[in-house]
Amino acid sequence: MSAGDLQERFLALLEEHRRLLYKVARAYGRMGPDREDLVQEMAVQAWKSFPRYDGRWRFSTWLYRVALNVAISFQRRERTRALHVAPGGEEVLEGIGQADPEAAEDVALLYTFIGRLDPLNRALMLLYLDGQNQAEIGEVLGISPANVSTRVGRLKQRLREDFRDVGNLQ
């Protein structure tokens, strides 16, 4: 396959799955500019790794692996940087462009709660909310499907409690 064909194939697959990158960036990036930088980093790393992509895997599964690894590394760098930089004030949640303000608030709260999870559970919830099945989630994260099921159940209960604590769930 020529370099041009490889690039064309990659760009087509990336365009088809770009929402995946934005979901991961939203969970791991704090604000819009951080998220955009993170999406770019994930795309660059995916391109660098694309020659090693094994077509026997679903592209979305492979891309999740790349994106999550980049996001976790990004978050580690940000934590280190934050230790050496004075805080810039209160973070403000950005609008998420939904017509229903109540739904927008719930989605923003969900991302806030997911953002508080450790990296493995955060990745697990993103994959779960994206509709990946237990086997696919386990494959991406390197855990068994049974472990995925157990963790998802516990995380759903934790998120229910978080929503109850802020009064958004009866």
C-alpha positions in Angstrom: 0.0 0.0 0.0 1.4 3.4 -1.0 1.9 6.2 1.5 -0.9 8.1 -0.1 -3.3 5.2 0.1 -2.3 4.6 3.7 -2.9 8.2 4.6 -6.3 8.2 2.8 -7.4 5.1 4.6 -6.3 6.5 8.0 -8.1 9.8 7.4 -11.3 8.0 6.4 -11.2 5.8 9.5 -10.4 8.7 11.7 -13.2 10.8 10.3 -15.6 8.0 10.9 -14.5 7.6 14.5 -13.6 11.1 15.5 -16.4 11.4 18.1 -14.5 8.7 20.1 -11.5 11.1 20.4 -13.7 13.9 21.6 -15.4 11.7 24.2 -12.1 10.7 25.6 -10.8 14.3 25.5 -13.9 15.5 27.3 -13.3 13.0 30.1 -9.6 13.7 30.5 -9.1 17.4 29.4 -10.2 20.1 31.8 -11.2 22.9 29.5 -11.8 23.5 25.7 -8.2 24.3 24.8 -6.9 21.3 26.8 -9.4 19.1 25.0 -8.5 20.3 21.6 -4.8 19.8 22.3 -5.6 16.3 23.6 -7.6 15.4 20.5 -4.7 16.6 18.3 -2.2 14.5 20.3 -4.4 11.5 20.1 -4.8 11.9 16.3 -1.0 12.3 15.9 -0.2 9.3 17.9 -2.9 7.2 16.1 -1.2 8.3 12.8 2.2 7.3 14.1 0.9 3.9 15.2 -1.3 3.3 12.2 1.3 1.3 10.3 1.1 -1.3 13.1 -2.7 -1.4 13.2 -3.9 -5.0 12.8 -7.0 -5.1 10.6 -8.3 -8.2 12.5 -9.3 -5.8 15.3 -12.0 -3.3 15.0 -10.6 0.1 14.3 -12.6 1.7 17.2 -11.1 -0.8 19.7 -7.6 0.0 18.5 -8.3 3.7 18.5 -9.7 3.6 22.0 -6.5 2.0 23.2 -4.3 4.7 21.6 -6.6 7.5 22.7 -6.8 6.3 26.3 -3.0 5.8 26.5 -2.4 9.3 25.2 -5.1 10.8 27.5 -3.7 9.1 30.6 -0.1 10.3 29.8 -1.5 13.8 29.1 -3.3 13.8 32.5 0.0 12.8 34.2 1.8 15.7 32.5 -0.9 18.1 33.5 -0.8 17.0 37.1 2.9 17.5 37.2 2.6 20.9 35.5 -0.1 22.0 37.9 2.2 21.3 40.8 4.6 23.9 39.5 2.1 26.6 38.3 -0.1 28.8 40.4 -3.8 28.1 40.1 -5.6 30.3 37.6 -8.9 30.6 39.5 -12.2 28.8 39.3 -12.8 26.5 36.3 -16.0 27.2 34.5 -17.9 24.4 32.7 -18.4 25.1 29.1 -21.8 24.9 27.5 -22.3 21.6 25.8 -24.6 22.8 23.1 -27.8 20.9 24.1 -31.2 22.5 23.7 -32.5 21.1 27.0 -30.7 23.0 29.9 -31.6 20.3 32.4 -30.1 17.6 30.2 -27.0 19.7 29.6 -26.6 20.1 33.4 -27.0 16.3 33.9 -24.4 15.6 31.2 -22.0 18.1 32.7 -22.5 16.5 36.1 -21.9 13.1 34.6 -18.6 14.2 33.1 -17.7 15.8 36.4 -18.3 12.6 38.3 -16.5 10.5 35.7 -13.6 12.9 35.9 -13.2 12.1 39.6 -12.7 8.4 38.9 -9.3 6.8 38.7 -7.9 6.3 35.2 -9.0 2.7 34.7 -12.6 3.3 35.9 -12.8 6.5 33.9 -11.8 4.6 30.7 -14.2 1.8 31.6 -17.2 4.2 32.0 -16.4 6.0 28.7 -16.3 2.7 26.9 -19.5 1.5 28.6 -21.3 4.7 27.8 -20.2 4.5 24.2 -22.0 1.2 24.0 -19.0 -1.2 23.9 -19.7 -4.7 25.1 -18.0 -6.3 28.0 -15.6 -8.3 25.8 -14.6 -5.2 23.9 -14.1 -3.2 27.0 -12.0 -6.0 28.5 -9.9 -6.2 25.4 -9.2 -2.5 25.4 -8.4 -2.3 29.1 -6.7 -5.7 29.5 -9.2 -7.0 32.1 -11.7 -9.9 31.9 -15.3 -9.5 30.8 -16.4 -10.6 34.3 -14.3 -8.0 35.9 -15.8 -5.4 33.5 -19.3 -6.4 34.5 -18.5 -6.2 38.2 -16.8 -2.8 37.9 -19.6 -1.4 35.7 -22.2 -2.4 38.3 -20.2 -0.8 41.1 -19.6 2.4 39.1 -23.2 2.7 38.1 -24.2 2.5 41.8 -21.5 5.1 42.6 -22.8 7.5 39.9 -26.4 7.1 41.1 -25.2 8.0 44.6 -23.3 11.0 43.2 -26.4 12.2 41.4 -28.6 11.7 44.5 -26.1 13.7 46.6 -26.6 16.7 44.4 -30.3 16.2 44.2 -30.6 15.3 40.5 -31.9 11.8 41.2 -34.8 10.7 43.3 
